[in-house]
Amino acid sequence: MDTYKIRINGIVQGVGFRPFVYNFFSAESLLGSVNNTNEGVVIYLNCNATDVDKLIEQLIKKKPQNAIITSCVYEKVDCLSFNSFQINDNSNTQNSNLFLTPDYGICNNCIKEIDALENRRFQYPFTTCVNCGPRLSIINDLPYDRKTTSMISYKMCVNCENEYKNPKNRRFHSQTNSCPACRIELSLFENNEWVNNFLDLDYIVQKWTEGKIIAIKGTGGFVLTCDANNPKAIERLRKLKRRPSKPFALMYHDVYELAEDVEMGIGEKLEIEELYAPIILFTLKKEMDRWTKLSTNEIAPGLNSIGVVLPNSALFKILLDKFKKPIIYTSANVSGAPILFDEKKSLKSLVELSDIVLSNNREIKIPQDDSVVKLSSIKSYKTIIRRSRGLAPSFIQENLRLPNKPILALGAMLKSTFTILNNQKIHVSQYIGNTDSFDTQELFKQNLKQYKQILKFDTKIILIDKHQNYFTSELGNDLANSLGVELYKVQHHKAHLFAVLAENDLLRTKEDVLGVIWDGTGLGDDGNIWGGEFFNYNNGKTTRVNHINEFPFILGDKLPKEPRISALVLCANLDIKGRIENKFSKTEWNIFQKLITTSTLKSTSVGRLFDAVASIVLNIDKQTYEGEAALKLENAAYRYFRANNFTKYYSYIIGEKIPKDINQLIIEGVMMDLEKEYQPDFIAAKFHITLAHYINNIALKHQKETGCNKIAFSGGVFQNQWLKELILSFMSSKFVLLFHKQLSPNDENISFGQLMYYLHNKD
């Protein structure tokens, strides 16, 4: 009998892979060993040469649910002697060659245990198993083992240790294993003192009922919670968070309760029950008897949709089953700041934000917000709005050709992420936040330091955005200078394009692909502010072939914060100032008019076009959160489309000549409809359908010139689900339409796109 060394790579640590391998080969009465290493899972197996291929094929076919196998290679080695099949201790090597495993929500088996009175984990708030629970948030080092996580300080009791050593048990080598006898301890801070070893979860439910705001330490950080049926508590929470109108997410205790309040298809039901436990955006039902107790305008002002998550840990499952009503579920931070996760360093802030702090003594190493996802009604297309807990950081696209070269890409300013290429593996960090805040900048640097330590990463190349004043660009410059490594700049919208092309395996295509890259802000190659771009791509070569019409860009960061200014600059050449002038003081009006006439900086931003229309139609003149104007304009359009079969648009018939100035066409049409006293929802719907037809006409023209039949979309504008649905409706019969799959279309994908651009453009 021969001995074979089998090396399996992918997401194979922290998902029960070693116990699975042990049981698989033990059932075949084969001898050998399995262990985690920094190069993946390594198996030594004694078997006949005629059986090895079939055994490996079956092993891969029956792999654990959460495992993702990217490669499996084997070789014959010198004969080794084994008395049984065994799991060896994890071994470390100098360089990490592993994917990091994301956190998971609570699995159904663990839910059954915390609900079973006879089970020793009945109502234990940190129940996990080999298939669920924290991973990335508690890791210190690789390979993944108890001693390399925050669990190192918890000694297992006899029962837990027996489970851990029992190959037939679901907790066999479950690194997060604990129970009431060797518990992770809850603690409560109230009235300026700590109550340690806190056990009375009914007290939390009581305080929710009394209208209290409670900060609870979750898997990735603290969240603020209160009774979603209590408008006064919600109003107070908004004041504490300084969040006047941005929608709050809700947590429901089960999917059946949720189905009473929202429109839920099978796609949404399956997605919200996935183990990565996302926040899903749902449309509210028109008839909502139960919601008469609940002020939807307090939860999601001006919107007809809400973000909802189901209990994502044993703690929240126990609490919500007791409360039996929805709670507000929002990250513990002041608006614009990153999520709080360390009760020792952040207690003062937590106390300022809440009445009670419910913490625990399991340390969070890498904080994360919840992932947010939206599904389309057409073929259940999924758009990732925020890629974080449960999805980040490993990025697997098997067809990418990756060099063995350590590269760090630092992304953009808003919705920041960084991307690390190390040992031919890509890690795209979790969403970190907007780096215009000092706290987010510090968290960005802290996360980067932790990833570098865990992955044993020593960069040789640093990639940044062309905008030199971004925090990430300044950080990249400083790092490159201090490390003495190469610094390379990538244009913002080309990074978007390369990100979506890479996700769809088109970087090496020799066919023409039309890239539609629409967002709010990005420094263009000509020094202007781009954001309404059309690129032709072919085998690494990128050409800007079209864009929306330029308009003056004034007042820097003030422009995206005040939609009224976008309305002003886009109406500058139109004789319609009467509807715009009353949005400004006389002094502002005179100053801004001079800036428009003297400004040499131009913009092609579709994001600002959305802002302008929202200001004119919905009177949203100043935004209280990023994207508010565009979101409410989308919401208005959605209301109209749900109630009407509607095909009107401001424009031109498909196939006719593309208008010279799409901006002027839209603004004039909007103004005419306002003069006719049409409803805002009607006008918002026409605006969306016009943009979809505009893209379609550009694509038809480009197809006629080049034969191109593939269209790729990226940029924050394509978070707009209704615009995406219109595009799918109008264009899917004529074109192959390509969207992001694993990444968000917003600036979270910029760091990954920078990496892809560099690999295909650097000599």
N, C-alpha and C positions, 0 to 999 in steps of 0.2 A: 504494500500500500504506500502511495506517495504522499508527500506533504506539499501543500500549496499555500502560498501567501496571497490573500485577497485584500485589496485596499479599496474601500468604498468612500466616495466623497459626496458632498452635498450638505443638506441640513439633516445630519444623522447623529447629532449629539443633543441631548436634552429632549429627545422624542421617544425614548424607550427602545432605541435600536439595539443596544447590546443585549438587554433581556430578550428581545425578539430573536436575535441571532442565536442566543444560548438555547432557547426553547426549540427553535427550528431544527438545529443540528442535533440536539439531545433527543428529539423525537425520532430522528433518523438513526439513532445509536452510533453517531459518529464522534470521534475524538478530536480535540483541538482547543483553541482559545480565541477570545475576542477582547479587544481593549480599545479605548479611545486614545488617540494620539493627536499631535498638532498637524498631522497630515491626513486625518480622517479616521474612520474605523478600520482597524487592521485585524484580520482574521487569519489564523493558522488552522488548516484543516487537513486531517488525514483521510484520504479517500482514494478510490480508484480513478485512473485517468479517464476512463470511459464515462464517469458519473459527474465530473466537476462542472461541466457546462450546464447540465440539466439542473444540478443543485443550485447554482448561482442564479439561473433563470427563475426558478421557483422562489428563491429568497427575495429577489427584487419584486416579483409579482405580488408577494404576500406582505410586503413591507408595512410598517406601522402607518397609520393614517396621516400623521403630521410629518413624516419623513419625505424629503425630496432628494432623490439620488441623481447626481449629475454625471458621475463616472464610476465604473467598477472595473478594475483591472486585476489580473492574477498572474502569478508566475510559480513555476515549480522551484522549490528550494530543497536544501539538504534535509534529509529525514529528521523529524523531531518526534520525541516520544511523549505521549500524553496518557494519563490514566482515566480521563473523563473529558467532557467538554466544560470549559471553565471561563469565567469572566476575570480577567486580570485587572490589577490596578492601572489607572490611567498613567500614561507616560508623557513626559514633556520633551519637546525638542526646542532648539533655539528659535526657529521661525515658525509662526503660525500659518497653517495652510487650510484653515477651516472657515466655513460660513458661520456667522453668529445666529443663534436660534432666537426667534421672537418670543414675546410673552403670549400666553394663551389664557382665555377665559376658563370658567369652571365647566367641566364635562358633565354629562348626564349621570354617569355612575357616581360621581362625587355628590351630585345633587340628591340622588336617592339616599346616600348615606347620611347626609345632614338632616334629612327628613325622617329617617327611621329611628324611632324611639329606642329600639334595642341595640342600635349600633353605637360603638364607643365614640364615634365622631359625630353623634347627634348634636346638631347646633354648634359644632366647632367651626369658628369663622375663618380658619386658615386651612381647611381641608383641600388637599390636592392629591394628584397621583402622577404616574409616569406620563400621562397623556395631557395634563393640564397644569395651569399655574404659571408663576413668574419664571422667566429665564433671563432675557437680556437685562431686565431692570435690576437683577441682583448679582450680576457676574463681575468678578474681579480679574479673572484670567482664563486662559484656555489651556488644556481641554476642559470641557464642562464637567465639573464634579462638585460634590458638596463642599469640599475644602477650598474650592476656587470661587465660592459664592458667599453671599451674606448668611447662608445657612450654617457656616462653619462654627458659629458660636452656640448652636443648639445641639445638645447631645441627645440622641434618640433614646427613648425608653425601651424596655425589653420587648414590648409588643411591636413597636415600630421597627426595631432592629431585626426582629424575626421576619416581618414583612419585607424589609429591605433585602434580606438574604434568601428569601424564598422564591425560587424561579417560577412557581405557579401563582404567585401573588401579583396583583396589579401594581403594587408599589415596589416590586423588585427593582432595586437600583434607582428608585425615585429620589432624586437629590433634594427635593423640597419636602420630604416626608416629615410630618409631625402630627401630634394628636393632643388631646387635653392633658395627658400625663407629662408630655414634654413640650408644652405649648409655646407658641409665639404669643406674647402677652399684649393685650390691649391696655391702653391707659387713657384716662379722661382728664382734660384740663378744663376747669370751670371755677369761677370766682377766685381766680388767681392762685389756684393750687391744683396739683396733680393727684389723681386717684390711680394708683398702680394696680396691676392685675385686675382690671375692670372686667366684670362678667355680665352685668345687667343690661342686655341689649334692649329690653323692654323700656328702659329709661330713655333711650334715644328716640324710640317711637313716640313715647309720651311727649318729649320735647318738640318733636316735629308737629304734633297735634296742637301744642301750645303756641306754635308760630315761631319757634326758635330756628336760627340758622346754625347748622352744624358742619364744621370742617372735618372731613373723614379722610384718613390716609388710605388711598387705594394702591393698586399695584404699581402705578407709575408716578404717583404724586398725590397731593391733597386735592380733594374736590369739595366744593361748597354745596350744601344740600338744604332744602327746606320743603315744606308741604306745597305741592304745585296747585292746591286748591285754596291757597291763602294769598290773596292779592297784596295784602299789607306786608307780608313777609317777603314777597317777591320784589315789591317796590323798595323796601329797605335794603335788600340784597343789591339791587341796582345802584343805589346810592353808595353803598360800601365799596362796590367794585368799580365805581365810576363808569358804569356801563348803561347809559340812559336808554338805549333802544336795540342794541345787538341781541339777537334771539338767544335764549337759553335752551340747552338740551334738557330732555326729561329722561328719567329711568322708570320703566313700568315693571311690575313684578312678574308678568308673563305675557306671552304673545297674544293670548286670547282676549285679555283685557284691552290690549293695544288695538286689536282689530275692531273694537267697538267705536274707536275714535278716529281712525285714519283709513285711507284707501290703501289696501294691502293686497298686492298680487302674490302669486306663488314665488316670484323672484325675490321680492322684499322679505317674505317670510323665511325663505331659505337663507338669505344673506344675514338677517339679523340674528339667526340662530347659529351662524358659523362660530367656530371655536375662537376666532380672533376677536370676537365681541365688538363689532364696530358700532358707531353711531350711524343710523340710517336716516336719511331725510324723507319724510312722508308728507303727502298731501292730506290735510284735514278733511274729514267728511263734512258735507253741508249740514246734515242733520246730526246734532251733537247734544242730545238731551243731558247726558252726564256732564257735559262741559259747561252747562249753565252755572255750575258751582265754581267754575274755573275761568279766570280772565285770560283768554288767549291773547288779548292785546297787551297784557303784562308780560307774557312769556315770549311772544314773537310779534312785536308791534308792527302792524302794517303788512303782515305776511299770512299766507294761508297754508304754510307748511311748518313742520317742527322736526327737530332732530331727536331721535329716540334710541336709547340703548337698553338692553335687558341686563339684569344683574350679571356682572362679569367676574365675580368672585364669591366664595362662600359667605363672606361677611355681608355683602350687599344682598345676596339671595335670602339670607336669614332675616335681615332688616326689612326688605320689601315684602316678604311673605307675611311678616307681622303687621306691617302698615297697610298693605292691600290697596294702596292708592299710588298714583305717580308722585315722584319727587322731582324738584329741580336738581339738575346734576351739571355743575359747571366747574371748570378748573379754579383752584384757589389762587387767585392773583388779582392784582389791580389791572384793569384793562390796559393792554399793551405790554405788560410784563410777563415773564415766563412763569410756568407753573411752579408752585412751592412744593418742596419734597422733603426737606430736612427740618423736623420740628425743633431741633436744638438751635439751629441758626435762624429759623423763620418764625419762632413762636410769637414774637411781638406783632408781626404782620398777620399771622393767623388769628390772633386775638382781636385785632382791629377789624378783621373781615367776618368774624363769626361770634356766636354766643358761647359755643362749646367746641372743643377740639377733641376728636376721637383719633388717637394715634396707636401705633404698635411699635415693638422694638425690633422689627426686621428692617434693616437698613436698605434704602434705595440707592443703588449705585449709578444708574443711568435713568433719569426721569423722562417720562413720556406722556404726552396727551393721548386721548383716544383717537383712533382713526375715524374719519368721517367719509361716508360713501353715499352716492345718489344713483338710483337706477332709472333708466329710461323705460317708458312704456313700450317702446319699439324693440323687440327682441331682447328686452332686459339688458340693454347696454349699460355697463357700469362705469361711473365716473368717480374716481377717487378724489375727494376734495382735500383731505388731509391724510397723509400716509405716515402713521406713527405706530402706536402700540399694536402688536399683533401682526403688522405687515413689515415693519422695518427691523433690521437694516439690510438683510441680504437681498441682492438682486441677481436673479438667475435667468440668463438668456443664453441657452446652450450654443447657439450658432455664432456668437460673437468671437472674433479672433482677438485674443488679448495677449499682449506681450508680457514677458516676465520682468516688468519694470514698475517700481513703486511710484505711484502718481497720486497727488492730492489735488482735488478740485474743490474750490471754496464757495462756488455758487454766487448768488446775487445778494440783495439787501433784504427784500421782503420775503416772507415765507422761507426762511433760510434752511438749507441743508448743506452738508459737505459729502463728497464722494471719495472713497479710498479704493484704489486698485492696488492689491497686494497679493503676490503669488498667484496672479492670474484669476483673482476673485474680486468681485465688486461688492462693496458695501456702501449703500446710500443711507445716510443717517436718518433718524426720525426727524420729523418737523421740529424745528427748534424755536422759530418765531421770527419776529421782525427786528432786525438788528439796528434799528434806529434808537433802541433803548439800551442803556448801559447794562442793566441786569441781563438782558438777552445776549449782549456781547460777551459778558463774563461766562454765561452758561454755554455759549458756543465754544469758547476756548476751553472750558472745563470738559465738555463732551469730546472735543477733538483730542485732548490729552488722554482721556480714558480709552478711547478707541485705539489710539496709537500704542498705548501700553498693552492692551489686550491682544491686539493683532501683531505685536512686535514689528511695528511699521516704521520704517526709516525712509522718508520720502526723498526722491531725487529730482522731482519736477513738481512745480506748483502752478495751478491754473486759476485764473481770476477773470472777472468781468472787465470789459474795457472801461467801464465807468470808474475812474481813479478815486472818487470820493466815497465809494461804498466802504463800509466797515470791513467787509470780507476782502476787498481789494487792498486796503491798507494793511490788513493782517497778512495777506499773501506777500506783499512787498517786504514787510518786516521779517517774515519767516524766511523768505528767499535770501535776504541779505544776511541774516544771522546764520543760516545753514550753508550758505554759499552754493545754492542750487539754482537751476534754471527756473525762470518765471515766464509764463506764456499767457497772453490775453486773448479771450474769445468773445466775439460780439454776441450780445444777449439773445437776439432772435435766431441767430444761427445755432446757438446752443439749444434753444427750444426745438428747432427743426431736427437737429441730429439726435436729440433725445427720442422723439417720436419715431424717427426712422429706425433707430437701433432697436426700439421695442418691437417693431414690426419686421425686423430682419431685412431691411432694405438698404443698408449702408453700402453694400457691394453691387447693387443693381445697376445695370447698364441701360435700363429704361428711364425715361423722364418721369419724375414725380413732382407734382405741384404741391408745395408746402404753403399752407395758410396759417400764418402766425399772427394772432391778434391778442394784444394785451394792453396794459396801461402805460408802462414806461420802460424804455430801454435805450441806451445810447447807441445810435446808429453809426455805421462806418463813415458817414458824411458829417458827423458831429451834431446832427439833429436828433430829436427824440422820436424814435420809431414806435410802432405799435399796431399798424394795420398793413402787414407785409404779405407779399406773395413771392415765393422763391421757386425757381426751377432747380431740381437736384438730379444729378446723374453721376453715379460712381465717384462720389467724393467732391465733385465740382458743384458749387452753389452760386446761383445768379439771382439777384433781386430783379424780378420781371414786372412787378406792379406794386402799387400801394394805394391806400385811400389818399385823398387830396390833402396837401399840407395846409396847416393853419398856424397862427402865431402861438408860441409857447412862452408864457410869461409867468413871473412870480414863483418859479421853482417849485418847491414842495407844497406851496399853498394851492397850486392849481388842482392837484388830485383831491385835496381835502375840501374844496369848495366848488361843487358842480356849477354854481352860478357863474363862475369865472370861465369854465368851459363853454357855457352857453354864450357868454359875452364874446369870446374869441371866435367861435364858430359862426356867430351872427355878424361879425365885423363888417362884412361886405354886403349885407342885406339891409334893406330899408324897413327894419322891423324892431327898431330899438325900443319902441314903446313898451313891449312886453318884457324887455330885459332891464331897462333903466331903473325900474322901481325896486330892483333887487339890490341896489347900491346907494350909498350916500352920494351926495354931489361931489364931495372930495374924492371918494373912491372912483367914481365915474370918470372924472377928469384925469386922474392919475393913470387909471387903467387904459383909457383911450390913447394917451401918449405912449404908454408902454407897447400897445399893439402896433402903433404906426412906426415905432423905432426898433422893435425887436427884430433881430436877425435870426434868432433861434426858432426853428419850425418843428411841428409835430405831425405825425400820421397816426396818432393813437386812437384805436377804436374804443378803448376804455374811456377816453375823454369824450368821445361822441356819445356813448351811453350816458355819461354824466350830464352832458348838455341837454339831451332829450329828457332825462329825468327831472332836471331843473325846470325846463319849460313846461312839461306836461304835469308833473307831480309836485312841483314847487319844493323839491328837495334841493336846497341851496347850500347847505353845509352838512357834511357827513359826520356822524358820530362814531362810525367804525368803517374800516376799509371795505369798499365794495358795496356800501349800503344803497347808494343810488341805483346801481346796476341791478342789484338783487330785487329791489322794490319795483323796478321797471319790468324785470322778468316776471315777477309775481303778478303784476297788473295784466301783462299779456296772457299769462297762464289762466287767470280768471276768465278772460274773454274767450280764449280758445276752448275752455272746458264747457262754456255755455253756448258756443256758436260754431257753425260750420263756416269757416272764414278763409277767403283766398285773396283779399284785396291787399295791395301794397303800393308804396309811393314809387311809381317807377315806370317801367318800361317792360314790354313784353319779352319773354324769353326768346333769345335769338336775335333781337335787335341790337343796335349799337350800344355799347356801354356808355353811360353818361360821363361827361367830362368831369363833373364835380358831384360825386355821390353825397358829399356832406351838404352842399347847398340844396340838392334835390330833396333830401330828407328833412332838413330844417324848414324849408319853404312849405313842404307838404304838411308837416306838423302844425305850422302856424296857420295854414289854411283850414285845417280840421278844427283847430281851436276857435277860429272865427266862426265856423259852422256850428260850434258848440257840441261837437262830438265828445263822447265820454272818454276819459283818460285811458281806460282799459282798452277801448277800441283803437286808440292811437298807438298805444304801446304794442298791441298785437301787429298793427301795420308796420311799425318800425322793425320788429323782429323778422317778419316775413320778407321785408325789403332786403335786409342784410343777407338772408339765406338765398334769395334770388340773385343778389349781387355776386355772391361767391359762385353760384351756379353759372352765371354768365361769364365771369372771368375764366372759370374752368372750361367752359365750352369753347371759348376763344382760344385758350391755351391748347386744348385738345386738337383744334383745327390746325394750329400752327406746328405742333410737335408730335401729335399722336398720343399724347399722355392720357392715360386712363386711371391713374392712381393719385389720390388727393390725401395729404397728411395734414392733420390739424393739431396745433399746440398753442399754448398761451392761456392766460387766466380767463379770457372771454369765453373759452370753450368749457368752463365750468357751468355755463348757462345751459341748463338742461333743455329748455324749450327751444333755444336756437339750435342745439344739437339735434333735437328731434325733427325740426323743420328741414335741416340739412339732410338727414337720413331719408326723410320722406321725398324730398325733391330730387335727390342726386343718386341714391343707391342703385337705381336701375341703369344709370349711365356710367357710373364710376365705381372704382374700388375705393371705399372710404376708410381711412386709417386713423384711429385714435389711440390715446395712451391706454395701456392695459395694467401695468404694475405701478405706474407713477401717476401723480396728479398732473393735469395740464398746466397748473400754475407754476410759479417760480421755484417750487420745490424740485422740479426736474432740471433746473439750470445746471447744477453741479454735475449731474450725470451727463447732460448734453455737452458740457465743456470737455469732459473726458473723451466722449465719443468724437467730438470735433478734432481734438488734438491728435487722437490716434489715426485719423484719416486725412489730416492735412499737414502734419509735421513731417518734414523729410527725414 
